[in-house]
Amino acid sequence: MAQEKESVKETPLAAMADAFEELSRLVNSCSSYHLSLIHFCDACSLVSVLFGTLGFAFKFAELEYVSKISDLLEASKTYETLEDIIDRDVKYNTVRSAGSHSRNLRRVRQGLDLIRVLFEQFLSSNDFSLREAASTAYSEVCAPYHTWAVRAAVSAGMYALPVREQLLLRLNEDDQSAEKQMTRYINASLPVMAYVDELFQARNISLDW
């Protein structure tokens, strides 16, 4: 039984869920908690594995997400917390500048939300295809910030997404285990994303970008 439990924890979805439940526990531990940048990056890095299983349609998300995580990982050598990188950009008026750590943090947070909505849609019905789930998630989370050309490319790529059974096989899950791990991630990611949003809002930085 212990060996079986350990095996389940080794799946990409279980690793994501474990990591975000830990982040959620930390940010909920007290109102003044300062989340470590390296700890945040380590958890978010696990999400890139899922992007890689979705094929061409989400290649744009994988490349953008991985590059942003790499930037934040490099920043963690200099800055200890998420607050530190935002405060640095506030000081130099570079919060929204292309390539700034704060902008990259916003994009990583967007990636986390994209996966959350995709999971919610995926679990909403056994008959709900991955293409439908991914299209809804993209339209809700990313499309408002992308150019027409990017939206068109993503739309075309949706037809290359794996079918539901293929995705579960790639993730080493079945319907029951996938539902469990996806639900864990959904519930754990919400307070983490709310924490990131609050860091910007507390500094009078809107979230519409």
Backbone hydrogen bonds, N-H to C=O, Kabsch-Sander energy under -0.5 kcal/mol:
donor,donor_aa,acceptor,acceptor_aa,energy
5,K,1,M,-2.5
6,E,2,A,-2.1
7,S,3,Q,-2.1
8,V,4,E,-2.0
9,K,5,K,-1.8
10,E,6,E,-0.8
10,E,7,S,-0.8
11,T,8,V,-1.6
15,A,11,T,-2.4
16,M,12,P,-2.2
17,A,13,L,-2.6
18,D,14,A,-2.7
19,A,15,A,-2.3
20,F,16,M,-2.5
21,E,17,A,-2.2
22,E,18,D,-1.7
23,L,19,A,-2.0
24,S,20,F,-2.7
25,R,21,E,-2.1
26,L,22,E,-2.0
27,V,23,L,-2.7
28,N,24,S,-1.7
29,S,26,L,-1.1
30,C,26,L,-0.5
33,Y,30,C,-1.6
35,L,33,Y,-0.6
37,L,80,E,-2.7
40,F,36,S,-2.2
41,C,37,L,-2.6
42,D,38,I,-2.4
43,A,39,H,-1.7
44,C,40,F,-2.4
45,S,41,C,-2.3
46,L,42,D,-0.7
46,L,43,A,-0.9
47,V,44,C,-1.2
48,S,44,C,-0.7
48,S,45,S,-0.7
49,V,46,L,-0.7
50,L,46,L,-0.5
50,L,47,V,-0.8
51,F,47,V,-1.5
52,G,48,S,-1.6
53,T,49,V,-0.7
53,T,50,L,-1.3
54,L,50,L,-0.5
54,L,51,F,-1.3
57,A,157,G,-0.7
58,F,55,G,-1.2
59,K,56,F,-2.1
60,F,56,F,-0.5
62,E,58,F,-2.6
63,L,59,K,-2.8
64,E,60,F,-2.3
65,Y,61,A,-2.9
66,V,62,E,-2.8
67,S,63,L,-2.0
68,K,64,E,-2.0
69,I,65,Y,-2.5
70,S,66,V,-2.4
71,D,67,S,-1.8
72,L,68,K,-2.2
73,L,69,I,-2.7
74,E,70,S,-2.1
75,A,71,D,-2.2
76,S,72,L,-1.7
77,K,74,E,-1.3
78,T,75,A,-2.1
79,Y,75,A,-3.1
82,L,35,L,-1.7
85,I,81,T,-1.1
86,I,82,L,-1.7
87,D,83,E,-3.0
88,R,84,D,-1.9
89,D,85,I,-1.8
90,V,86,I,-2.6
91,K,87,D,-2.3
92,Y,88,R,-1.6
93,N,90,V,-0.9
94,T,89,D,-2.8
95,V,89,D,-0.6
97,S,94,T,-0.8
100,S,97,S,-2.2
104,N,100,S,-2.3
105,L,101,H,-2.2
106,R,102,S,-2.0
107,R,103,R,-1.9
108,V,104,N,-2.2
109,R,105,L,-2.4
110,Q,106,R,-1.9
111,G,107,R,-1.9
112,L,108,V,-2.1
113,D,109,R,-1.9
114,L,110,Q,-2.3
115,I,111,G,-1.9
116,R,112,L,-1.9
117,V,113,D,-2.7
118,L,114,L,-2.2
119,F,115,I,-2.6
120,E,116,R,-2.4
121,Q,117,V,-2.5
122,F,118,L,-2.6
123,L,119,F,-2.2
124,S,120,E,-0.6
124,S,121,Q,-0.7
128,F,125,S,-1.3
129,S,127,D,-0.6
133,A,129,S,-2.3
134,A,130,L,-3.1
135,S,131,R,-2.4
136,T,132,E,-2.2
137,A,133,A,-2.3
138,Y,134,A,-2.8
139,S,135,S,-2.5
140,E,136,T,-2.1
141,V,137,A,-2.5
142,C,138,Y,-1.6
143,A,138,Y,-2.8
145,Y,142,C,-2.3
146,H,143,A,-1.6
151,R,147,T,-2.4
152,A,148,W,-2.5
153,A,149,A,-2.0
154,V,150,V,-2.5
155,S,151,R,-2.2
156,A,152,A,-2.1
157,G,153,A,-2.0
158,M,154,V,-1.2
159,Y,156,A,-1.1
160,A,157,G,-2.0
161,L,158,M,-1.3
167,L,163,V,-2.3
168,L,164,R,-2.1
169,L,165,E,-2.0
170,R,166,Q,-2.5
171,L,167,L,-1.9
172,N,169,L,-1.1
173,E,168,L,-2.8
178,A,174,D,-2.8
179,E,175,D,-2.1
180,K,176,Q,-1.8
181,Q,177,S,-2.4
182,M,178,A,-3.0
183,T,179,E,-2.1
184,R,180,K,-1.9
185,Y,181,Q,-2.2
186,I,182,M,-2.8
187,N,183,T,-2.4
188,A,184,R,-2.2
189,S,185,Y,-2.9
190,L,186,I,-1.2
192,V,188,A,-0.9
193,M,189,S,-2.8
194,A,190,L,-2.4
195,Y,191,P,-1.9
196,V,192,V,-2.0
197,D,193,M,-2.6
198,E,194,A,-2.3
199,L,195,Y,-1.5
200,F,196,V,-1.3
201,Q,197,D,-2.7
202,A,198,E,-2.7
203,R,200,F,-1.3
204,N,201,Q,-1.9
205,I,200,F,-2.2
206,S,204,N,-0.6
209,W,207,L,-1.0
